[in-house]
Amino acid sequence: MPIYCDESGGVGRGVMTLAAVSIENKVADAVIARFREVTGLRGELKGSRIDLAERGLLFELLGTQPWNATVGIAISALAPEVGQDRGAHDTDIYAQLLNDAVAKLVLAEGNCVQIVIDDGRYGPETLALIRKDVAQSVGPCGTASLGLSHEHSGLQIADVIANTFFNRAMVTERQARLAAIVAPFLESGKIALNILSGDAQGDDERSE
C-alpha cells in the first residue's frame, strides 16, 4: 500500500509529530468522501481546521478499514546543540521522524512501496534531500515523491492524525478527549508510536 507522510507542530512549539499512514488510495478517497458527505465540509481537510466531533468522526470512518500508521513524536527536550541554527535543528528532527516512521512501515509492507511526502513545510532544496534519503529506505523498486495535500486523500488523513497527536501531547482542556479518540487505535495496534529520544533513536510505544 502507499505510505503518506505529514507532520504537525515543531520543536520550537515544544512538540513535533509526524504520521506515516499506509492506506490504499481507494480506501482513503472513500473515507474522505464520506466525511465530506456527513459534515458538509469542502476543500482540503486539515486537522487544524476541524473540531473534536469532526475529528472523532474521521477516526470512526477509518475504523477497521485496511490501514495502519506509525506516529513519530519529538519533544522540546531535543534541544539544538550550542551554536546550531534552530531552523536546521527543526529540519534535522523532521528528517529523523520521517525516516524512522517510514522505515517501520516499510518493514511491514516490503521495499516496493510508494512513499508520498507532503511538500508544504520546507523549501524545495531541503525537501529534495529528505526525499532522496527516504528513497534509500524503499530500495530500487520503491519510490519516494513529494505531493500536494489537496491532491491526495492519504496526505489529508496523515495531516489529521499528526495534528491529533500533536494536540494530544499539549496540556490543554482538549487533551483527554483527544486521547480518548485515538486510544482504540493504539490499543489495537493500528497506530504505533515512535518516541524520538535524545540520542535520536526511536523508542517503540504501542500504548501508554
C-alpha positions, 0 to 999 in steps of 0.5 A: 500500500502507499505510505503518506507522510505529514507532520504537525507542530515543531520543536520550537512549539515544544512538540513535533509529530509526524504520521506515516499512514499506509492506506490504499488510495481507494480506501482513503478517497472513500473515507474522505468522501464520506466525511465530506458527505456527513459534515458538509465540509469542502476543500482540503481537510486539515486537522487544524481546521476541524473540531473534536466531533469532526475529528472523532468522526474521521477516526470512526470512518477509518475504523477497521478499514485496511490501514495502519500508521506509525506516529513519530513524536519529538519533544522540546527536550531535543534541544539544538546543540550550542551554536546550531541554527534552530531552523536546521535543528527543526529540519534535522528532527523532521528528517529523523521522524520521517525516516524512522516512521517510514522505515517501520512501515516499510518493514511491514509492507516490503521495499516496493512501496510508494512513499508520498511526502507532503511538500508544504513545510520546507523549501524545495532544496531541503525537501529534495534531500529528505526525499532522496534519503527516504528513497534509500529506505524503499530500495530500487523498486520503491519510490519516494515523491513529494505531493500536494495535500489537496491532491491526495486523500492519504496526505489529508488523513496523515495531516489529521492524525499528526495534528491529533497527536500533536494536540494530544501531547499539549496540556490543554482542556482538549487533551483527554478527549483527544486521547480518548479518540485515538486510544482504540487505535493504539490499543489495537495496534493500528497506530504505533508510536515512535518516541524520538529520544535524545540520542535520536533513536526511536523508542517503540510505544504501542500504548501508554 
